[in-house]
Amino acid sequence: MSIVVEGVSKSFGSFRALQDVSLTVPEGSLTAILGPSGCGKSTLLRLIAGLERPDAGAISIGGRDVTALPPQRRHVGLVFQHYAAFKHMTVWENVAFGLRIRKRPKEEIARKVGELLDLVQLSGWAHRYPSQLSGGQLQRMALARALAVEPKVLLLDEPFGALDAKVRGELRAWLRRLHDEIEVTTLLVTHDQEEAMEIADAIAVMHQGRIEQVDTPDGLYDYPASEFVMGFVGQTCRVGDLLIRPHDVRILLAPSRAARRATVRRVARLGYDVRVDLLLEDGHELWAQLSRDELLELELAAGQEVFIDLSRARTFDRPEALPLSA
Ligand SMILES: Nc1ncnc2c1ncn2[C@@H]1O[C@H](COP(=O)(O)OP(=O)(O)OP(=O)(O)O)[C@@H](O)[C@H]1O
């Protein structure tokens, strides 16, 4: 089911946490809400879940206005960063909990819990207790528990936030596969642009209580709507009003009409990538990201004079992208 947020605002005292936020999460999609700490991501998720009420605006799920409904009548599954498992219950009992309180028949509970444990790859752990699970396994159990009651939408707030980078990476790939399998509309809150870019169909970038842009991962990266978005979804260098991604900085060995004179300050190998720190004649500093092959071709060394083509830079003073002319 789709989620539609229309013109939602929310203040805490005099602090405006959300200002006129609108967002559509299409049915079956995996959409990420991406933004820095404090931008209002969790507040938006909590409003959709019904844990908070908006001051203005409306929220609908599957075409039904749920703005005035309590959480339990919205049929949402929720998973947070620090999942509160029932410690005295086994994994099986934790996953079965929601079905038991809904008084579902025993056979149905047994079948469903079995299926869910398969889905989250915890079948072999059904009779363990939460204290015997790793962080990644606990979060998978949390997902199984959220899915048990067949939510119409799944809301995930930094579900892998507390885990180390390697486990996070594994769970990301796993979540994407799970989503493709069960096709439940999913909204994922994260401050990690790599996480959002890797698994989401669409990303809503938030900044200071507003949504700055909603687009596909490629769309955000290639056509950022604002300087904030450009800086948040990838690396950028600034040269005066111009913003450019380091891999778009072209280094030339001979002068050309559009190129600026610069000095190589340092060449650093970062595995296959190479970082070349540059000082432009006018005093601006920037860096170029090259491949090792490109570096070998250019034979760059510190102190060398080169020419920098910034024609792929952008400026956000005016709405359209402005290529630099000489
Ligand atoms: N119940 C509350 N009372 C007062 N202020 C709140 C409350 N909930 C959130 N805020 C404030 O609203 C702002 C947005 O909070 P929110 O938790 O939505 O941010 P976030 O983007 O999820 O950040 P993080 O990634 O750090 O969790 C913050 O400045 C926060 O302090």
The ligand as an ORCA input file, in Angstrom:
! r2SCAN-3c Opt
* xyz 0 1
  N       9.565     14.700     21.705
  C      10.373     15.695     21.384
  N      10.429     16.812     22.141
  C      11.234     17.846     21.793
  N      12.017     17.872     20.706
  C      12.017     16.793     19.922
  C      11.200     15.647     20.204
  N      11.405     14.739     19.238
  C      12.309     15.265     18.400
  N      12.675     16.503     18.790
  C      13.618     17.404     18.095
  O      13.234     17.472     16.735
  C      14.377     17.438     15.897
  C      14.273     16.305     14.924
  O      14.390     15.084     15.624
  P      14.412     13.678     14.894
  O      14.585     12.623     15.933
  O      13.229     13.586     14.015
  O      15.727     13.811     14.012
  P      16.480     12.723     13.162
  O      16.679     13.314     11.830
  O      15.794     11.428     13.238
  O      17.879     12.663     13.884
  P      18.774     11.402     14.351
  O      19.343     10.828     13.088
  O      19.802     12.041     15.216
  O      17.859     10.470     15.067
  C      15.589     17.338     16.810
  O      16.153     18.613     16.948
  C      15.009     16.838     18.104
  O      15.748     17.329     19.194
*
